Amino acid sequence: MILTEKHIDERKIIQLVGQEIKFDWRKRTTVGGTGLFLKSFENKTDGFEKLKVDSKCNFEKRTNGLLLHSNFSNKRTLIPIPAKEIQEIKIVRGKEGINPTPLYPMWILMKLGVSVLQARYFGLTRHQYSIEQMELSLKTKDYEMDFVANGFLFERKLEFLKSLELADKLVVVKKASR
């Protein structure tokens, strides 16, 4: 069911995917995922509704599933996705290019044993660290969607997907470094 701006009803959303999860400062669990752009959308139901390609999308974690927020030209669309209807979530990490320049901060940090995930933020030139965009695909009983996002968001997005407790349906692919 695709809900457009005029037909968004919180009671209907709660029936389908449950209450929204409030952020708890003590537990600090991820309750949403941002920064996705829709690249393909297939509606397998009899409906003719579609989401626009290149829509900005966010996932919101609910008690019984996910709520996909889509925005294209300030037109908001929501898709409630119950957890039991999710067939597969596949996340693909882009290729990394790691080439630190000797005696630069990134190189020094890596020599001291700091993880590339932290040291990459101290690369002073663009060629020291690069990562291709990540890809995310979601297959449900009614829809198939493909998204892309900045490669730097991969770790946070993976943490969010693991918090959904759908380990048997989550596929993680990491491309080799260059």
TAPEJO-V173084 format. One record per residue. N is the residue number from 1. D_CENTER is the distance of its C-alpha to the mean C-alpha in Angstrom with 1 decimal. Layout:
# TAPEJO-V173084
N:D_CENTER
N:D_CENTER
This chain:
# TAPEJO-V173084
1:20.6
2:19.3
3:20.4
4:21.5
5:22.6
6:26.1
7:25.2
8:22.7
9:24.4
10:23.0
11:25.5
12:24.2
13:20.6
14:21.9
15:23.9
16:21.0
17:18.1
18:20.1
19:20.4
20:17.7
21:17.3
22:18.9
23:18.0
24:20.7
25:21.8
26:23.5
27:20.7
28:17.8
29:15.1
30:11.6
31:11.7
32:8.7
33:5.3
34:6.2
35:7.0
36:5.9
37:9.3
38:10.6
39:12.9
40:14.6
41:15.3
42:18.0
43:19.8
44:21.8
45:23.8
46:27.0
47:25.5
48:25.3
49:22.4
50:19.6
51:16.8
52:17.5
53:16.0
54:14.5
55:13.5
56:11.2
57:8.7
58:7.3
59:7.1
60:10.2
61:11.5
62:15.0
63:17.9
64:18.0
65:14.5
66:11.6
67:12.3
68:10.4
69:11.8
70:12.7
71:15.0
72:17.3
73:20.6
74:20.4
75:20.4
76:18.1
77:17.1
78:15.7
79:15.0
80:15.7
81:14.5
82:16.8
83:15.8
84:18.9
85:18.0
86:14.8
87:16.3
88:13.6
89:10.0
90:10.1
91:8.1
92:10.5
93:11.3
94:13.5
95:17.2
96:18.4
97:21.7
98:23.6
99:27.0
100:28.2
101:31.5
102:34.2
103:35.2
104:32.2
105:30.1
106:27.2
107:29.9
108:31.8
109:28.8
110:27.9
111:31.7
112:31.6
113:29.0
114:26.0
115:22.7
116:21.3
117:18.0
118:20.4
119:23.0
120:20.9
121:20.9
122:24.7
123:25.1
124:27.5
125:27.3
126:24.5
127:25.7
128:25.5
129:21.7
130:19.3
131:16.0
132:14.9
133:11.6
134:8.9
135:8.4
136:6.5
137:9.1
138:9.9
139:13.7
140:15.6
141:19.3
142:19.2
143:16.3
144:14.6
145:11.7
146:10.4
147:7.8
148:8.2
149:7.4
150:9.8
151:10.6
152:11.4
153:7.9
154:7.7
155:9.7
156:8.2
157:4.7
158:7.5
159:9.6
160:7.7
161:7.6
162:11.2
163:12.2
164:12.0
165:15.0
166:14.4
167:15.5
168:17.6
169:15.0
170:12.3
171:13.1
172:12.3
173:13.9
174:14.9
175:17.1
176:20.4
177:21.2
178:23.6
